[in-house]
Amino acid sequence: MVGVGHIGVVILGVLACFISAQAQLKIGYYAKTCPKAEKIVLDYVNKHIPNAPSLAATLIRMHFHDCFVRGCDASVLLDSSSSNQTEKVAPPNLTLRGFGFIDSAKSLLEAECPGIVSCADIIALVARDSIAATGGPSWKVPTGRRDGSISDFSEAIANIPAPNFNFSSLVTSFANKGLDLKDLVLLSGAHTIGISLCTSFSNRLYNFTGVADQDPDLDSEYAANLKANKCKTPTDNTTIVEMDPGSLRTFDLSYYTLLLKRRGLFQSDAALTTNSTSVSFITRLLQGSLENFYAEFAKSMEKMGRIDVKTGSFGEIRKQCAVVNS
Protein backbone atom coordinates (compact mmCIF):
# COMPACT_ATOMS: atom_id res chain seq x y z
CA MET A 1 0.00 0.00 0.00
CA VAL A 2 1.31 3.45 -0.92
CA GLY A 3 1.83 5.72 2.05
CA VAL A 4 0.21 9.13 2.30
CA GLY A 5 3.62 10.81 2.35
CA HIS A 6 4.60 9.09 -0.89
CA ILE A 7 1.33 10.14 -2.54
CA GLY A 8 2.04 13.72 -1.51
CA VAL A 9 5.50 13.57 -3.12
CA VAL A 10 4.02 12.12 -6.32
CA ILE A 11 1.33 14.82 -6.48
CA LEU A 12 3.92 17.55 -5.88
CA GLY A 13 6.09 16.04 -8.61
CA VAL A 14 3.24 16.00 -11.11
CA LEU A 15 2.28 19.55 -10.14
CA ALA A 16 5.88 20.71 -10.59
CA CYS A 17 5.97 19.22 -14.10
CA PHE A 18 2.67 20.91 -14.94
CA ILE A 19 3.86 24.30 -13.66
CA SER A 20 7.17 23.86 -15.50
CA ALA A 21 5.38 23.15 -18.78
CA GLN A 22 3.11 26.14 -18.28
CA ALA A 23 6.04 28.39 -17.42
CA GLN A 24 7.83 27.54 -20.67
CA LEU A 25 5.09 29.27 -22.65
CA LYS A 26 5.92 32.94 -22.74
CA ILE A 27 5.08 36.12 -24.58
CA GLY A 28 7.65 36.70 -27.31
CA TYR A 29 9.03 33.17 -27.18
CA TYR A 30 10.41 33.56 -30.72
CA ALA A 31 11.98 36.99 -30.12
CA LYS A 32 15.51 35.69 -30.69
CA THR A 33 14.96 32.59 -32.84
CA CYS A 34 12.44 34.06 -35.30
CA PRO A 35 11.85 37.75 -34.45
CA LYS A 36 9.37 38.36 -37.28
CA ALA A 37 7.26 35.24 -36.58
CA GLU A 38 4.22 36.87 -35.00
CA LYS A 39 4.24 39.77 -37.47
CA ILE A 40 4.34 37.32 -40.40
CA VAL A 41 1.24 35.59 -39.03
CA LEU A 42 -0.52 38.87 -38.29
CA ASP A 43 0.21 40.32 -41.72
CA TYR A 44 -1.03 37.15 -43.43
CA VAL A 45 -4.24 37.20 -41.38
CA ASN A 46 -4.84 40.91 -41.99
CA LYS A 47 -4.32 40.40 -45.73
CA HIS A 48 -6.76 37.51 -46.13
CA ILE A 49 -9.38 37.47 -43.35
CA PRO A 50 -11.07 40.74 -44.44
CA ASN A 51 -11.82 38.98 -47.75
CA ALA A 52 -13.09 35.83 -46.01
CA PRO A 53 -14.35 36.93 -42.58
CA SER A 54 -16.34 33.74 -42.05
CA LEU A 55 -13.03 31.90 -41.66
CA ALA A 56 -12.50 33.60 -38.30
CA ALA A 57 -15.22 31.47 -36.71
CA THR A 58 -13.82 28.20 -38.00
CA LEU A 59 -10.24 29.12 -37.07
CA ILE A 60 -11.14 29.81 -33.44
CA ARG A 61 -13.17 26.59 -33.49
CA MET A 62 -10.11 24.75 -34.83
CA HIS A 63 -8.08 26.09 -31.89
CA PHE A 64 -10.79 24.93 -29.46
CA HIS A 65 -11.04 21.45 -31.03
CA ASP A 66 -7.27 21.11 -31.08
CA CYS A 67 -6.83 22.01 -27.41
CA PHE A 68 -9.59 19.66 -26.24
CA VAL A 69 -7.83 16.61 -27.72
CA ARG A 70 -4.33 15.92 -26.36
CA GLY A 71 -3.92 19.59 -25.52
CA CYS A 72 -2.96 22.46 -27.85
CA ASP A 73 -0.50 20.46 -29.97
CA ALA A 74 -1.83 20.78 -33.54
CA SER A 75 -2.94 17.14 -33.55
CA VAL A 76 -6.11 18.29 -35.34
CA LEU A 77 -4.02 19.15 -38.41
CA LEU A 78 -2.56 15.70 -39.01
CA ASP A 79 -3.71 13.80 -42.10
CA SER A 80 -4.91 10.21 -41.88
CA SER A 81 -2.76 7.37 -43.15
CA SER A 82 -3.55 3.84 -44.30
CA SER A 83 -3.05 2.67 -40.73
CA ASN A 84 -4.55 5.55 -38.75
CA GLN A 85 -7.70 7.67 -38.93
CA THR A 86 -6.89 11.06 -37.37
CA GLU A 87 -8.91 13.73 -35.57
CA LYS A 88 -9.30 15.65 -38.82
CA VAL A 89 -11.79 13.10 -40.20
CA ALA A 90 -13.76 12.59 -36.97
CA PRO A 91 -17.39 13.83 -37.14
CA PRO A 92 -16.83 16.90 -34.92
CA ASN A 93 -14.11 18.12 -37.31
CA LEU A 94 -15.66 17.36 -40.69
CA THR A 95 -17.02 20.90 -40.93
CA LEU A 96 -13.74 22.55 -39.97
CA ARG A 97 -12.20 24.74 -42.65
CA GLY A 98 -8.97 26.70 -42.79
CA PHE A 99 -6.39 23.92 -42.93
CA GLY A 100 -4.94 25.48 -46.08
CA PHE A 101 -4.84 28.84 -44.31
CA ILE A 102 -2.68 27.36 -41.54
CA ASP A 103 -0.46 25.60 -44.11
CA SER A 104 0.12 28.87 -45.97
CA ALA A 105 1.11 30.69 -42.80
CA LYS A 106 3.44 27.81 -41.95
CA SER A 107 5.08 28.04 -45.40
CA LEU A 108 5.83 31.73 -44.85
CA LEU A 109 7.36 30.98 -41.45
CA GLU A 110 9.42 28.09 -42.79
CA ALA A 111 10.82 30.40 -45.46
CA GLU A 112 11.79 32.94 -42.80
CA CYS A 113 13.13 30.57 -40.14
CA PRO A 114 12.97 26.84 -40.93
CA GLY A 115 12.02 24.42 -38.17
CA ILE A 116 11.44 27.06 -35.50
CA VAL A 117 7.72 27.92 -35.21
CA SER A 118 5.32 25.14 -34.27
CA CYS A 119 2.02 24.48 -35.98
CA ALA A 120 0.38 24.55 -32.53
CA ASP A 121 1.53 28.13 -32.01
CA ILE A 122 0.37 29.07 -35.50
CA ILE A 123 -3.16 27.84 -34.71
CA ALA A 124 -3.20 29.83 -31.47
CA LEU A 125 -1.90 33.01 -33.12
CA VAL A 126 -4.15 32.73 -36.18
CA ALA A 127 -7.24 32.19 -34.00
CA ARG A 128 -6.50 35.35 -32.00
CA ASP A 129 -5.48 37.49 -34.96
CA SER A 130 -8.43 36.45 -37.15
CA ILE A 131 -10.98 37.31 -34.46
CA ALA A 132 -9.27 40.67 -33.88
CA ALA A 133 -9.19 41.29 -37.65
CA THR A 134 -12.99 41.06 -37.78
CA GLY A 135 -13.36 43.63 -35.01
CA GLY A 136 -13.63 41.15 -32.16
CA PRO A 137 -11.58 40.84 -28.97
CA SER A 138 -7.87 40.19 -28.79
CA TRP A 139 -5.96 38.31 -26.11
CA LYS A 140 -2.43 37.43 -25.08
CA VAL A 141 -0.93 34.37 -26.78
CA PRO A 142 2.20 33.17 -25.02
CA THR A 143 4.11 30.90 -27.38
CA GLY A 144 6.47 27.95 -27.10
CA ARG A 145 4.03 25.09 -27.78
CA ARG A 146 5.42 22.08 -29.57
CA ASP A 147 3.59 19.78 -31.95
CA GLY A 148 2.29 16.36 -31.03
CA SER A 149 2.84 13.24 -33.13
CA ILE A 150 -0.36 11.36 -32.22
CA SER A 151 -3.83 12.05 -33.62
CA ASP A 152 -6.69 9.63 -33.17
CA PHE A 153 -10.22 9.69 -34.61
CA SER A 154 -11.81 8.18 -31.47
CA GLU A 155 -10.18 10.69 -29.11
CA ALA A 156 -11.79 13.57 -30.99
CA ILE A 157 -15.21 11.97 -30.57
CA ALA A 158 -14.54 11.31 -26.87
CA ASN A 159 -13.17 14.76 -25.96
CA ILE A 160 -14.86 17.43 -28.08
CA PRO A 161 -18.15 18.60 -26.52
CA ALA A 162 -21.10 17.66 -28.74
CA PRO A 163 -23.96 19.98 -29.83
CA ASN A 164 -26.44 17.77 -27.96
CA PHE A 165 -24.61 17.86 -24.60
CA ASN A 166 -26.64 18.75 -21.53
CA PHE A 167 -25.34 21.03 -18.79
CA SER A 168 -23.69 18.37 -16.64
CA SER A 169 -21.93 16.82 -19.65
CA LEU A 170 -20.60 20.25 -20.67
CA VAL A 171 -19.35 21.04 -17.17
CA THR A 172 -17.61 17.66 -16.94
CA SER A 173 -16.05 18.04 -20.38
CA PHE A 174 -14.65 21.46 -19.54
CA ALA A 175 -13.56 20.46 -16.03
CA ASN A 176 -11.57 17.60 -17.55
CA LYS A 177 -9.52 20.25 -19.33
CA GLY A 178 -9.08 22.49 -16.29
CA LEU A 179 -11.81 24.92 -17.34
CA ASP A 180 -14.64 26.03 -15.06
CA LEU A 181 -18.26 27.10 -15.46
CA LYS A 182 -17.27 30.69 -16.18
CA ASP A 183 -14.96 29.51 -18.97
CA LEU A 184 -17.78 27.37 -20.37
CA VAL A 185 -20.14 30.34 -20.62
CA LEU A 186 -17.51 32.70 -22.00
CA LEU A 187 -16.03 30.34 -24.59
CA SER A 188 -19.55 29.45 -25.77
CA GLY A 189 -19.81 33.16 -26.59
CA ALA A 190 -17.69 32.51 -29.69
CA HIS A 191 -20.91 31.15 -31.18
CA THR A 192 -21.82 34.80 -31.74
CA ILE A 193 -20.00 34.48 -35.09
CA GLY A 194 -20.67 30.77 -35.60
CA ILE A 195 -22.59 28.91 -38.28
CA SER A 196 -23.99 25.39 -38.33
CA LEU A 197 -25.45 22.80 -40.65
CA CYS A 198 -29.06 21.84 -39.95
CA THR A 199 -28.08 18.27 -39.09
CA SER A 200 -26.32 19.46 -35.93
CA PHE A 201 -29.62 20.50 -34.35
CA SER A 202 -32.46 19.19 -36.58
CA ASN A 203 -33.49 16.68 -33.90
CA ARG A 204 -34.64 19.69 -31.85
CA LEU A 205 -37.02 20.58 -34.66
CA TYR A 206 -38.25 17.20 -35.84
CA ASN A 207 -37.52 14.33 -33.47
CA PHE A 208 -36.38 15.47 -30.05
CA THR A 209 -37.37 12.40 -28.01
CA GLY A 210 -37.89 9.95 -30.86
CA VAL A 211 -41.60 10.54 -31.35
CA ALA A 212 -41.48 13.23 -34.08
CA ASP A 213 -41.63 15.99 -31.48
CA GLN A 214 -39.98 19.37 -31.01
CA ASP A 215 -37.69 20.44 -28.18
CA PRO A 216 -39.92 22.36 -25.74
CA ASP A 217 -36.91 24.41 -24.66
CA LEU A 218 -36.62 25.92 -28.14
CA ASP A 219 -38.73 29.02 -28.74
CA SER A 220 -41.67 27.85 -30.87
CA GLU A 221 -41.69 30.90 -33.16
CA TYR A 222 -37.96 30.52 -33.82
CA ALA A 223 -38.41 26.77 -34.45
CA ALA A 224 -41.24 27.43 -36.91
CA ASN A 225 -39.08 29.96 -38.77
CA LEU A 226 -36.19 27.51 -39.01
CA LYS A 227 -38.45 24.76 -40.35
CA ALA A 228 -40.11 27.06 -42.89
CA ASN A 229 -37.05 28.91 -44.17
CA LYS A 230 -33.90 26.98 -43.34
CA CYS A 231 -34.05 23.33 -42.26
CA LYS A 232 -37.05 22.23 -44.30
CA THR A 233 -36.31 18.53 -43.86
CA PRO A 234 -34.79 16.58 -40.93
CA THR A 235 -31.95 15.34 -43.13
CA ASP A 236 -30.83 18.62 -44.70
CA ASN A 237 -27.04 18.52 -44.49
CA THR A 238 -26.18 21.43 -46.78
CA THR A 239 -28.08 24.48 -45.49
CA ILE A 240 -26.05 26.80 -43.28
CA VAL A 241 -27.71 28.52 -40.32
CA GLU A 242 -26.36 31.49 -38.39
CA MET A 243 -25.98 30.83 -34.67
CA ASP A 244 -26.53 34.52 -33.93
CA PRO A 245 -29.04 35.64 -36.60
CA GLY A 246 -28.67 39.25 -37.67
CA SER A 247 -25.33 39.61 -35.94
CA LEU A 248 -23.21 36.93 -37.58
CA ARG A 249 -20.29 39.20 -38.47
CA THR A 250 -20.17 41.00 -35.13
CA PHE A 251 -18.49 39.58 -32.04
CA ASP A 252 -20.97 40.88 -29.51
CA LEU A 253 -23.29 39.94 -26.64
CA SER A 254 -26.38 39.18 -28.74
CA TYR A 255 -25.71 35.42 -28.55
CA TYR A 256 -26.44 35.61 -24.82
CA THR A 257 -29.56 37.69 -25.40
CA LEU A 258 -30.84 34.96 -27.72
CA LEU A 259 -30.07 32.27 -25.12
CA LEU A 260 -32.35 33.96 -22.59
CA LYS A 261 -35.06 34.12 -25.29
CA ARG A 262 -34.74 30.33 -25.75
CA ARG A 263 -33.22 30.85 -29.18
CA GLY A 264 -29.89 29.11 -28.73
CA LEU A 265 -29.39 26.85 -31.75
CA PHE A 266 -27.76 23.80 -30.14
CA GLN A 267 -28.94 21.84 -27.12
CA SER A 268 -25.55 22.70 -25.67
CA ASP A 269 -26.39 26.40 -26.07
CA ALA A 270 -29.78 25.99 -24.45
CA ALA A 271 -28.15 23.97 -21.66
CA LEU A 272 -26.44 27.11 -20.40
CA THR A 273 -29.85 28.42 -19.32
CA THR A 274 -30.72 25.32 -17.26
CA ASN A 275 -28.44 26.22 -14.36
CA SER A 276 -29.03 29.17 -12.05
CA THR A 277 -25.33 30.00 -11.64
CA SER A 278 -24.82 29.99 -15.40
CA VAL A 279 -27.91 32.15 -15.98
CA SER A 280 -26.74 34.57 -13.32
CA PHE A 281 -23.38 34.95 -15.04
CA ILE A 282 -25.02 35.41 -18.46
CA THR A 283 -27.24 38.11 -16.97
CA ARG A 284 -24.22 39.90 -15.50
CA LEU A 285 -22.46 39.80 -18.87
CA LEU A 286 -25.51 41.36 -20.53
CA GLN A 287 -25.70 44.05 -17.88
CA GLY A 288 -22.04 44.89 -18.37
CA SER A 289 -20.19 46.46 -21.26
CA LEU A 290 -18.90 44.90 -24.44
CA GLU A 291 -15.41 45.78 -23.23
CA ASN A 292 -15.98 43.77 -20.08
CA PHE A 293 -17.11 40.76 -22.13
CA TYR A 294 -14.02 41.06 -24.32
CA ALA A 295 -11.76 41.20 -21.25
CA GLU A 296 -13.42 38.16 -19.65
CA PHE A 297 -13.42 36.24 -22.95
CA ALA A 298 -9.70 37.00 -23.35
CA LYS A 299 -8.91 35.45 -19.95
CA SER A 300 -10.72 32.23 -20.85
CA MET A 301 -9.03 32.04 -24.25
CA GLU A 302 -5.62 32.47 -22.64
CA LYS A 303 -6.49 29.71 -20.18
CA MET A 304 -7.72 27.39 -22.93
CA GLY A 305 -4.57 28.00 -24.96
CA ARG A 306 -2.51 26.48 -22.15
CA ILE A 307 -4.33 23.13 -21.95
CA ASP A 308 -1.82 20.24 -21.76
CA VAL A 309 0.75 22.05 -23.88
CA LYS A 310 3.93 20.27 -24.94
CA THR A 311 7.05 22.34 -24.34
CA GLY A 312 10.76 21.88 -23.90
CA SER A 313 11.85 18.44 -25.08
CA PHE A 314 8.29 17.13 -25.56
CA GLY A 315 6.82 16.97 -29.05
CA GLU A 316 8.48 18.36 -32.16
CA ILE A 317 8.38 21.29 -34.57
CA ARG A 318 6.70 19.86 -37.66
CA LYS A 319 8.13 20.84 -41.03
CA GLN A 320 4.65 20.44 -42.54
CA CYS A 321 1.57 20.77 -40.36
CA ALA A 322 -0.33 17.83 -41.87
CA VAL A 323 2.39 15.19 -41.28
CA VAL A 324 4.80 14.30 -38.50
CA ASN A 325 8.49 14.64 -39.19
CA SER A 326 10.10 11.50 -40.60
VEXDREN-2710 file (C-alpha; in Angstrom, 1 decimal):
% VEXDREN-2710
k/r/px/py/pz
1/MET/0.0/0.0/0.0
2/VAL/1.3/3.5/-0.9
3/GLY/1.8/5.7/2.1
4/VAL/0.2/9.1/2.3
5/GLY/3.6/10.8/2.3
6/HIS/4.6/9.1/-0.9
7/ILE/1.3/10.1/-2.5
8/GLY/2.0/13.7/-1.5
9/VAL/5.5/13.6/-3.1
10/VAL/4.0/12.1/-6.3
11/ILE/1.3/14.8/-6.5
12/LEU/3.9/17.5/-5.9
13/GLY/6.1/16.0/-8.6
14/VAL/3.2/16.0/-11.1
15/LEU/2.3/19.6/-10.1
16/ALA/5.9/20.7/-10.6
17/CYS/6.0/19.2/-14.1
18/PHE/2.7/20.9/-14.9
19/ILE/3.9/24.3/-13.7
20/SER/7.2/23.9/-15.5
21/ALA/5.4/23.2/-18.8
22/GLN/3.1/26.1/-18.3
23/ALA/6.0/28.4/-17.4
24/GLN/7.8/27.5/-20.7
25/LEU/5.1/29.3/-22.6
26/LYS/5.9/32.9/-22.7
27/ILE/5.1/36.1/-24.6
28/GLY/7.6/36.7/-27.3
29/TYR/9.0/33.2/-27.2
30/TYR/10.4/33.6/-30.7
31/ALA/12.0/37.0/-30.1
32/LYS/15.5/35.7/-30.7
33/THR/15.0/32.6/-32.8
34/CYS/12.4/34.1/-35.3
35/PRO/11.8/37.7/-34.4
36/LYS/9.4/38.4/-37.3
37/ALA/7.3/35.2/-36.6
38/GLU/4.2/36.9/-35.0
39/LYS/4.2/39.8/-37.5
40/ILE/4.3/37.3/-40.4
41/VAL/1.2/35.6/-39.0
42/LEU/-0.5/38.9/-38.3
43/ASP/0.2/40.3/-41.7
44/TYR/-1.0/37.2/-43.4
45/VAL/-4.2/37.2/-41.4
46/ASN/-4.8/40.9/-42.0
47/LYS/-4.3/40.4/-45.7
48/HIS/-6.8/37.5/-46.1
49/ILE/-9.4/37.5/-43.4
50/PRO/-11.1/40.7/-44.4
51/ASN/-11.8/39.0/-47.7
52/ALA/-13.1/35.8/-46.0
53/PRO/-14.3/36.9/-42.6
54/SER/-16.3/33.7/-42.0
55/LEU/-13.0/31.9/-41.7
56/ALA/-12.5/33.6/-38.3
57/ALA/-15.2/31.5/-36.7
58/THR/-13.8/28.2/-38.0
59/LEU/-10.2/29.1/-37.1
60/ILE/-11.1/29.8/-33.4
61/ARG/-13.2/26.6/-33.5
62/MET/-10.1/24.7/-34.8
63/HIS/-8.1/26.1/-31.9
64/PHE/-10.8/24.9/-29.5
65/HIS/-11.0/21.5/-31.0
66/ASP/-7.3/21.1/-31.1
67/CYS/-6.8/22.0/-27.4
68/PHE/-9.6/19.7/-26.2
69/VAL/-7.8/16.6/-27.7
70/ARG/-4.3/15.9/-26.4
71/GLY/-3.9/19.6/-25.5
72/CYS/-3.0/22.5/-27.8
73/ASP/-0.5/20.5/-30.0
74/ALA/-1.8/20.8/-33.5
75/SER/-2.9/17.1/-33.5
76/VAL/-6.1/18.3/-35.3
77/LEU/-4.0/19.2/-38.4
78/LEU/-2.6/15.7/-39.0
79/ASP/-3.7/13.8/-42.1
80/SER/-4.9/10.2/-41.9
81/SER/-2.8/7.4/-43.2
82/SER/-3.6/3.8/-44.3
83/SER/-3.1/2.7/-40.7
84/ASN/-4.6/5.6/-38.8
85/GLN/-7.7/7.7/-38.9
86/THR/-6.9/11.1/-37.4
87/GLU/-8.9/13.7/-35.6
88/LYS/-9.3/15.6/-38.8
89/VAL/-11.8/13.1/-40.2
90/ALA/-13.8/12.6/-37.0
91/PRO/-17.4/13.8/-37.1
92/PRO/-16.8/16.9/-34.9
93/ASN/-14.1/18.1/-37.3
94/LEU/-15.7/17.4/-40.7
95/THR/-17.0/20.9/-40.9
96/LEU/-13.7/22.6/-40.0
97/ARG/-12.2/24.7/-42.6
98/GLY/-9.0/26.7/-42.8
99/PHE/-6.4/23.9/-42.9
100/GLY/-4.9/25.5/-46.1
101/PHE/-4.8/28.8/-44.3
102/ILE/-2.7/27.4/-41.5
103/ASP/-0.5/25.6/-44.1
104/SER/0.1/28.9/-46.0
105/ALA/1.1/30.7/-42.8
106/LYS/3.4/27.8/-42.0
107/SER/5.1/28.0/-45.4
108/LEU/5.8/31.7/-44.9
109/LEU/7.4/31.0/-41.5
110/GLU/9.4/28.1/-42.8
111/ALA/10.8/30.4/-45.5
112/GLU/11.8/32.9/-42.8
113/CYS/13.1/30.6/-40.1
114/PRO/13.0/26.8/-40.9
115/GLY/12.0/24.4/-38.2
116/ILE/11.4/27.1/-35.5
117/VAL/7.7/27.9/-35.2
118/SER/5.3/25.1/-34.3
119/CYS/2.0/24.5/-36.0
120/ALA/0.4/24.5/-32.5
121/ASP/1.5/28.1/-32.0
122/ILE/0.4/29.1/-35.5
123/ILE/-3.2/27.8/-34.7
124/ALA/-3.2/29.8/-31.5
125/LEU/-1.9/33.0/-33.1
126/VAL/-4.1/32.7/-36.2
127/ALA/-7.2/32.2/-34.0
128/ARG/-6.5/35.4/-32.0
129/ASP/-5.5/37.5/-35.0
130/SER/-8.4/36.5/-37.1
131/ILE/-11.0/37.3/-34.5
132/ALA/-9.3/40.7/-33.9
133/ALA/-9.2/41.3/-37.6
134/THR/-13.0/41.1/-37.8
135/GLY/-13.4/43.6/-35.0
136/GLY/-13.6/41.1/-32.2
137/PRO/-11.6/40.8/-29.0
138/SER/-7.9/40.2/-28.8
139/TRP/-6.0/38.3/-26.1
140/LYS/-2.4/37.4/-25.1
141/VAL/-0.9/34.4/-26.8
142/PRO/2.2/33.2/-25.0
143/THR/4.1/30.9/-27.4
144/GLY/6.5/27.9/-27.1
145/ARG/4.0/25.1/-27.8
146/ARG/5.4/22.1/-29.6
147/ASP/3.6/19.8/-32.0
148/GLY/2.3/16.4/-31.0
149/SER/2.8/13.2/-33.1
150/ILE/-0.4/11.4/-32.2
151/SER/-3.8/12.0/-33.6
152/ASP/-6.7/9.6/-33.2
153/PHE/-10.2/9.7/-34.6
154/SER/-11.8/8.2/-31.5
155/GLU/-10.2/10.7/-29.1
156/ALA/-11.8/13.6/-31.0
157/ILE/-15.2/12.0/-30.6
158/ALA/-14.5/11.3/-26.9
159/ASN/-13.2/14.8/-26.0
160/ILE/-14.9/17.4/-28.1
161/PRO/-18.2/18.6/-26.5
162/ALA/-21.1/17.7/-28.7
163/PRO/-24.0/20.0/-29.8
164/ASN/-26.4/17.8/-28.0
165/PHE/-24.6/17.9/-24.6
166/ASN/-26.6/18.8/-21.5
167/PHE/-25.3/21.0/-18.8
168/SER/-23.7/18.4/-16.6
169/SER/-21.9/16.8/-19.7
170/LEU/-20.6/20.2/-20.7
171/VAL/-19.4/21.0/-17.2
172/THR/-17.6/17.7/-16.9
173/SER/-16.1/18.0/-20.4
174/PHE/-14.7/21.5/-19.5
175/ALA/-13.6/20.5/-16.0
176/ASN/-11.6/17.6/-17.5
177/LYS/-9.5/20.2/-19.3
178/GLY/-9.1/22.5/-16.3
179/LEU/-11.8/24.9/-17.3
180/ASP/-14.6/26.0/-15.1
181/LEU/-18.3/27.1/-15.5
182/LYS/-17.3/30.7/-16.2
183/ASP/-15.0/29.5/-19.0
184/LEU/-17.8/27.4/-20.4
185/VAL/-20.1/30.3/-20.6
186/LEU/-17.5/32.7/-22.0
187/LEU/-16.0/30.3/-24.6
188/SER/-19.5/29.4/-25.8
189/GLY/-19.8/33.2/-26.6
190/ALA/-17.7/32.5/-29.7
191/HIS/-20.9/31.1/-31.2
192/THR/-21.8/34.8/-31.7
193/ILE/-20.0/34.5/-35.1
194/GLY/-20.7/30.8/-35.6
195/ILE/-22.6/28.9/-38.3
196/SER/-24.0/25.4/-38.3
197/LEU/-25.5/22.8/-40.6
198/CYS/-29.1/21.8/-40.0
199/THR/-28.1/18.3/-39.1
200/SER/-26.3/19.5/-35.9
201/PHE/-29.6/20.5/-34.3
202/SER/-32.5/19.2/-36.6
203/ASN/-33.5/16.7/-33.9
204/ARG/-34.6/19.7/-31.8
205/LEU/-37.0/20.6/-34.7
206/TYR/-38.2/17.2/-35.8
207/ASN/-37.5/14.3/-33.5
208/PHE/-36.4/15.5/-30.1
209/THR/-37.4/12.4/-28.0
210/GLY/-37.9/9.9/-30.9
211/VAL/-41.6/10.5/-31.4
212/ALA/-41.5/13.2/-34.1
213/ASP/-41.6/16.0/-31.5
214/GLN/-40.0/19.4/-31.0
215/ASP/-37.7/20.4/-28.2
216/PRO/-39.9/22.4/-25.7
217/ASP/-36.9/24.4/-24.7
218/LEU/-36.6/25.9/-28.1
219/ASP/-38.7/29.0/-28.7
220/SER/-41.7/27.9/-30.9
221/GLU/-41.7/30.9/-33.2
222/TYR/-38.0/30.5/-33.8
223/ALA/-38.4/26.8/-34.5
224/ALA/-41.2/27.4/-36.9
225/ASN/-39.1/30.0/-38.8
226/LEU/-36.2/27.5/-39.0
227/LYS/-38.5/24.8/-40.4
228/ALA/-40.1/27.1/-42.9
229/ASN/-37.1/28.9/-44.2
230/LYS/-33.9/27.0/-43.3
231/CYS/-34.1/23.3/-42.3
232/LYS/-37.1/22.2/-44.3
233/THR/-36.3/18.5/-43.9
234/PRO/-34.8/16.6/-40.9
235/THR/-31.9/15.3/-43.1
236/ASP/-30.8/18.6/-44.7
237/ASN/-27.0/18.5/-44.5
238/THR/-26.2/21.4/-46.8
239/THR/-28.1/24.5/-45.5
240/ILE/-26.1/26.8/-43.3
241/VAL/-27.7/28.5/-40.3
242/GLU/-26.4/31.5/-38.4
243/MET/-26.0/30.8/-34.7
244/ASP/-26.5/34.5/-33.9
245/PRO/-29.0/35.6/-36.6
246/GLY/-28.7/39.2/-37.7
247/SER/-25.3/39.6/-35.9
248/LEU/-23.2/36.9/-37.6
249/ARG/-20.3/39.2/-38.5
250/THR/-20.2/41.0/-35.1
251/PHE/-18.5/39.6/-32.0
252/ASP/-21.0/40.9/-29.5
253/LEU/-23.3/39.9/-26.6
254/SER/-26.4/39.2/-28.7
255/TYR/-25.7/35.4/-28.5
256/TYR/-26.4/35.6/-24.8
257/THR/-29.6/37.7/-25.4
258/LEU/-30.8/35.0/-27.7
259/LEU/-30.1/32.3/-25.1
260/LEU/-32.4/34.0/-22.6
261/LYS/-35.1/34.1/-25.3
262/ARG/-34.7/30.3/-25.7
263/ARG/-33.2/30.9/-29.2
264/GLY/-29.9/29.1/-28.7
265/LEU/-29.4/26.8/-31.7
266/PHE/-27.8/23.8/-30.1
267/GLN/-28.9/21.8/-27.1
268/SER/-25.5/22.7/-25.7
269/ASP/-26.4/26.4/-26.1
270/ALA/-29.8/26.0/-24.4
271/ALA/-28.1/24.0/-21.7
272/LEU/-26.4/27.1/-20.4
273/THR/-29.8/28.4/-19.3
274/THR/-30.7/25.3/-17.3
275/ASN/-28.4/26.2/-14.4
276/SER/-29.0/29.2/-12.0
277/THR/-25.3/30.0/-11.6
278/SER/-24.8/30.0/-15.4
279/VAL/-27.9/32.1/-16.0
280/SER/-26.7/34.6/-13.3
281/PHE/-23.4/34.9/-15.0
282/ILE/-25.0/35.4/-18.5
283/THR/-27.2/38.1/-17.0
284/ARG/-24.2/39.9/-15.5
285/LEU/-22.5/39.8/-18.9
286/LEU/-25.5/41.4/-20.5
287/GLN/-25.7/44.1/-17.9
288/GLY/-22.0/44.9/-18.4
289/SER/-20.2/46.5/-21.3
290/LEU/-18.9/44.9/-24.4
291/GLU/-15.4/45.8/-23.2
292/ASN/-16.0/43.8/-20.1
293/PHE/-17.1/40.8/-22.1
294/TYR/-14.0/41.1/-24.3
295/ALA/-11.8/41.2/-21.3
296/GLU/-13.4/38.2/-19.7
297/PHE/-13.4/36.2/-22.9
298/ALA/-9.7/37.0/-23.3
299/LYS/-8.9/35.4/-20.0
300/SER/-10.7/32.2/-20.8
301/MET/-9.0/32.0/-24.3
302/GLU/-5.6/32.5/-22.6
303/LYS/-6.5/29.7/-20.2
304/MET/-7.7/27.4/-22.9
305/GLY/-4.6/28.0/-25.0
306/ARG/-2.5/26.5/-22.2
307/ILE/-4.3/23.1/-21.9
308/ASP/-1.8/20.2/-21.8
309/VAL/0.7/22.0/-23.9
310/LYS/3.9/20.3/-24.9
311/THR/7.0/22.3/-24.3
312/GLY/10.8/21.9/-23.9
313/SER/11.8/18.4/-25.1
314/PHE/8.3/17.1/-25.6
315/GLY/6.8/17.0/-29.1
316/GLU/8.5/18.4/-32.2
317/ILE/8.4/21.3/-34.6
318/ARG/6.7/19.9/-37.7
319/LYS/8.1/20.8/-41.0
320/GLN/4.6/20.4/-42.5
321/CYS/1.6/20.8/-40.4
322/ALA/-0.3/17.8/-41.9
323/VAL/2.4/15.2/-41.3
324/VAL/4.8/14.3/-38.5
325/ASN/8.5/14.6/-39.2
326/SER/10.1/11.5/-40.6
END
